Amino acid sequence: MHAQDRKIPRACTLVSSANMRGIFHHRKGLSMDIATIYTEHYLPEKETRRAPSTVAGYDSSVRLHVLPRWGSLEIEEIDPDDVQTWIDGFERPGAAEKAYKCLRQIVRWWIRKQRLRIADPTVYAELPAKEPYRPETLDAREVAEMLRGMWGHPMEAVAICAVTLGLRRGEVCALEWSDVNLKTGEVRVSKSRQTVRGETMTVRTKTDKSNRACYLPRFAVRRLRQLKGSGLITGEASPDKVARSIASWCKRRGLPHVSMTNMRHTWATLAVEAGVGIETVAMMLGHTDISTAYEHYIVPRKSICQEAQAAVERYMFAHAPRSRSVQGAA
């Protein structure tokens, strides 16, 4: 009987191409519930491939929402209607989305890894609508006021690098003075400092694109030359302590302030306001996709929109035909 005439079992899995007797075999003995898949297979692999903070963030959602509901079930036992009911039961759309994506990733990872010929029960789900996120950012005047107010503070160098380079919090907290070229203004970003389950550690950057060179503005280079030290620019303070120190100082002094994450949003928005192209902004932020910068980092401020309209207006009038003079009645 030809291979194409063989009847493929309904529940089976692909095996190694080295098996010359056939491509498929029955999946007996491969049945496994979601909890076992996650704890014994999925999680150990992701711990070797993802940053500890990323793993910890998703692990908390899995243990809080996914395992209590789906942990005892095998993939084939999960009903798509039950998945939708579960999603609809969340009070916060953001929590629903994160939990659903965790379940979906575990299911699809296992199906792909084991070459299972079974239906994906997560494919039919619809997520609740979320309110668009608009990060709080500083304008140019507020940035200048904040930096002047940070003068002499132990974390002044951190604030300068955070708001003038658009670095992630972990990236700026991992900077060492040796990463900063105070002649050219080049800053090498190659690592991230994060606190996971109470332990502060230095890890690789979030993506390959995040491993990059940035360049400080001239005023920042001049001030950093005066501040130059050795080791980490944060000293030995943890990222959380750094953020609290800057926030409390600004609050006591009545200075404009946003979180260190929103300092990154601030730089991106100021860059666009200054006329920098979105592709350049994405490159300097270390994004792998330009759309990430557009969707999550650029705040559509009034000045940006007005300048865009002014540019269009200038273009329209420059190309409009001259109107003929019309003599009106006296």
For each residue, the residues with C-beta under 8 A, 3 or more apart:
1: 5 6
2: 5 6
3: 6 22
4:
5: 1 2
6: 1 2 3 22
7:
8: 12 24 117
9: 12 24 26
10: 117
11: 26 27 76 117 118
12: 8 9 24 25 26 27 117
13: 24 25 27 30 114 115 116 117
14: 23 24 115 117
15: 19 23 24 25 115
16: 19
17: 23
18:
19: 15 16 22 23 25
20:
21:
22: 3 6 19 25
23: 14 15 17 19
24: 8 9 12 13 14 15 117
25: 12 13 15 19 22
26: 9 11 12
27: 11 12 13 30 31 114 116
28: 31
29:
30: 13 27 114 116
31: 27 28 74
32: 36 37 74 110
33: 36 37 71 72 73 74
34: 37 38 66 67 70 71 72 73 74 75 78 103 106 107
35: 38 39 67 71 72
36: 32 33 39 40 41
37: 32 33 34 40 41 42 106 110
38: 34 35 41 42 43 62 66 67 71 106
39: 35 36 42 43
40: 36 37 43 44
41: 36 37 38 44 45 110 113
42: 37 38 39 45 46 106 109 110
43: 38 39 40 46 47 55 59
44: 40 41 47 48
45: 41 42 48 49
46: 42 43 49 50 55 58
47: 43 44 50 52 55
48: 44 45
49: 45 46
50: 46 47 54 55
51: 54 55 192 194 203 204 206
52: 47 55 56 194 196 201 203
53: 56 57 170 194 195 196 203
54: 50 51 57 58 206
55: 43 46 47 50 51 52 58 59
56: 52 53 59 60 196 197
57: 53 54 60 61
58: 46 54 55 61 62 98 102
59: 43 55 56 62 63
60: 56 57 63 64
61: 57 58 64 65 66 95 98 99 102
62: 38 58 59 65 66 67 99 102 106
63: 59 60 66 67
64: 60 61 68 99
65: 61 62 68 69 95 99 102
66: 34 38 61 62 63 69 70 71 99 102 103 106
67: 34 35 38 62 63 70 71
68: 64 65 71
69: 65 66 86
70: 34 66 67 73 78 103
71: 33 34 35 38 66 67 68
72: 33 34 35
73: 33 34 70 77 78
74: 31 32 33 34 77 78
75: 34 78 107 110 111 116 118 121
76: 11 118 119
77: 73 74
78: 34 70 73 74 75 82 83 107 121 122
79: 82 83 121
80: 83 84 121 122 123 124 125
81: 84 85
82: 78 79 85 86
83: 78 79 80 86 87 100 103 121 122 124 125
84: 80 81 87 88 124 125 126
85: 81 82 88 89
86: 69 82 83 89
87: 83 84 90 96 99 100 125 126 127 128
88: 84 85 96 128
89: 85 86
90: 87 93 95 96 99 128
91: 95
92: 95 96
93: 90 96 97 127 128 129 130 131
94: 97 98 130
95: 61 65 90 91 92 98 99
96: 87 88 90 92 93 99 100 127 128
97: 93 94 100 101 127 128 130
98: 58 61 94 95 101 102
99: 61 62 64 65 66 87 90 95 96 102 103
100: 83 87 96 97 103 104 122 125 127
101: 97 98 104 105
102: 58 61 62 65 66 98 99 105 106
103: 34 66 70 83 99 100 106 107 122
104: 100 101 107 108 122 125
105: 101 102 108 109
106: 34 37 38 42 62 66 102 103 109 110
107: 34 75 78 103 104 110 111 120 121 122
108: 104 105 111 112 120 122
109: 42 105 106 112 113
110: 32 37 41 42 75 106 107 113 114 116
111: 75 107 108 114 116 118 120
112: 108 109 115
113: 41 109 110
114: 13 27 30 110 111
115: 13 14 15 112
116: 13 27 30 75 110 111
117: 8 10 11 12 13 14 24
118: 11 75 76 111
119: 76 123
120: 107 108 111 123
121: 75 78 79 80 83 107 124
122: 78 80 83 100 103 104 107 108 125
123: 80 119 120
124: 80 83 84 121
125: 80 83 84 87 100 104 122
126: 84 87
127: 87 93 96 97 100
128: 87 88 90 93 96 97
129: 93
130: 93 94 97 133
131: 93
132:
133: 130 296
134: 299
135: 258 261 262 265 297 299
136: 258 259 262 265
137: 258 262 265 266 269 299 301
138: 142 143 146 163 256 257 258 263 266
139: 142 143 270 301
140: 143 144 270 273
141: 144 145
142: 138 139 145 146 256
143: 138 139 140 146 147 163 256 266 270
144: 140 141 147 148
145: 141 142 148 149 255 256
146: 138 142 143 149 150 159 163 250 255 256 257
147: 143 144 150 151 159 160 163
148: 144 145 151
149: 145 146 249 250 253 255
150: 146 147 153 155 156 159 160 246 249 250 255
151: 147 148 156
152: 156
153: 150 156 159 245 246 249
154: 235 245
155: 150 158 159 234 237 242 245 246 249
156: 150 151 152 153 159 160 223 227
157: 160 161 224 227 229 233
158: 155 161 162 172 173 233 234 242 246
159: 146 147 150 153 155 156 162 163 246 263
160: 147 150 156 157 163 164 216 220 223 224
161: 157 158 164 165 167 172 175 180 187 216 220 233
162: 158 159 165 167 169 172 260 263 264
163: 138 143 146 147 159 160 263 266 267
164: 160 161 216 217 220 267
165: 161 162 172 187 214 216 267 284
166: 214 263 264 267 268 271 281 284 285
167: 161 162 171 172 175 189 214 264
168: 171 172 192 206 210 261 264 286
169: 162 172 173 239 243 260 261 264
170: 53 173 174 192 193 194 203 239
171: 167 168 174 175 189 191 192 205 210 286
172: 158 161 162 165 167 168 169 175 233 260
173: 158 169 170 192 193 232 234 238 239 242
174: 170 171 191 192 193 202 232
175: 161 167 171 172 179 180 187 189 232 233 234
176: 179 180 231 232 233
177: 180 228 229 230 231 232 233
178: 230
179: 175 176 187 188 189 190
180: 161 175 176 177 186 187 216 224 233
181: 184 185 186 187
182: 185 221 224 225 228
183:
184: 181 215
185: 181 182 215 216 217 218 220 221
186: 180 181 213 214 215 216
187: 161 165 175 179 180 181 213 214 215 216
188: 179 213
189: 167 171 175 179 205 210 211 212 213 214 286
190: 179 204 205 211
191: 171 174 202 203 204 205
192: 51 168 170 171 173 174 202 203 204 205 206 210
193: 170 173 174 200 201 202 203 232 234 238 239
194: 51 52 53 170 200 201 203 239
195: 53 198 199 200 201 238 239 240
196: 52 53 56 199 201
197: 56
198: 195
199: 195 196
200: 193 194 195 238 239
201: 52 193 194 195 196
202: 174 191 192 193
203: 51 52 53 170 191 192 193 194
204: 51 190 191 192 211
205: 171 189 190 191 192 208 210 211 286
206: 51 54 168 192 210 286
207: 210 211 286 288
208: 205 211 288
209: 212 283 286 287 288
210: 168 171 189 192 205 206 207 286
211: 189 190 204 205 207 208 286
212: 189 209 283 284 286
213: 186 187 188 189
214: 165 166 167 186 187 189 284
215: 184 185 186 187
216: 160 161 164 165 180 185 186 187 220 221 224
217: 164 185 220 221
218: 185 221 222
219: 222 223
220: 160 161 164 185 216 217 223 224
221: 182 185 216 217 218 224 225
222: 218 219 225 226
223: 156 160 219 220 226 227
224: 157 160 180 182 216 220 221 227 228
225: 182 221 222 228
226: 222 223
227: 156 157 223 224
228: 177 182 224 225
229: 157 177 233
230: 177 178
231: 176 177 235 236
232: 173 174 175 176 177 193 235 236
233: 157 158 161 172 175 176 177 180 229
234: 155 158 173 175 193 237 239 242
235: 154 231 232
236: 231 232
237: 155 234 241 242 245
238: 173 193 195 200 241 242
239: 169 170 173 193 194 195 200 234 242 243
240: 195 243 244
241: 237 238 244 245
242: 155 158 173 234 237 238 239 245 246 260
243: 169 239 240 246 247 259 260
244: 240 241 247 248
245: 153 154 155 237 241 242 248 249
246: 150 153 155 158 159 242 243 249 250 257 260
247: 243 244 250 251 257 259
248: 244 245 251 252
249: 149 150 153 155 245 246 252 253 255
250: 146 149 150 246 247 253 254 255 256 257
251: 247 248 254 255 257
252: 248 249
253: 149 249 250
254: 250 251
255: 145 146 149 150 249 250 251
256: 138 142 143 145 146 250
257: 138 146 246 247 250 251
258: 135 136 137 138 262 263 265 266
259: 136 243 247 262 263
260: 162 169 172 242 243 246 263 264
261: 135 168 169 264 265
262: 135 136 137 258 259 265 266
263: 138 159 162 163 166 258 259 260 266 267
264: 162 166 167 168 169 260 261 267 268 285 297
265: 135 136 137 258 261 262 268 269 297 299
266: 137 138 143 163 258 262 263 269 270
267: 163 164 165 166 263 264 270 271
268: 166 264 265 271 272 281 285 293 297 298
269: 137 265 266 272 273 297 298 299 301 304
270: 139 140 143 266 267 273 274
271: 166 267 268 274 276 280 281 284
272: 268 269 275 276 278 281 298 304
273: 140 269 270 301 303 304 307
274: 270 271
275: 272
276: 271 272 280 281
277: 280 281
278: 272 281 282 290 293 294 298
279: 282 283 290
280: 271 276 277 283 284
281: 166 268 271 272 276 277 278 284 285 293 297 298
282: 278 279 285 287 289 290 292 293 294
283: 209 212 279 280 286 287
284: 165 166 212 214 271 280 281
285: 166 264 268 281 282 292 293 297
286: 168 171 189 205 206 207 209 210 211 212 283
287: 209 282 283 290 292 293
288: 207 208 209 292
289: 282 292
290: 278 279 282 287 293 294
291: 294 295
292: 282 285 287 288 289 295 296 297
293: 268 278 281 282 285 287 290 296 297 298
294: 278 282 290 291 297 298
295: 291 292
296: 133 292 293
297: 135 264 265 268 269 281 285 292 293 294
298: 268 269 272 278 281 293 294
299: 134 135 137 265 269
300: 304 305
301: 137 139 269 273 304 305
302: 305 306
303: 273 306 307
304: 269 272 273 300 301 307 308
305: 300 301 302 308 309
306: 302 303 309 310
307: 273 303 304 310 311
308: 304 305 311 312
309: 305 306 312 313
310: 306 307 313 314
311: 307 308 314 315
312: 308 309 315 316
313: 309 310 316 317
314: 310 311 317 318
315: 311 312 318 319
316: 312 313 319 320
317: 313 314 320
318: 314 315
319: 315 316
320: 316 317
321:
322:
323:
324:
325:
326:
327:
328:
329:
330:
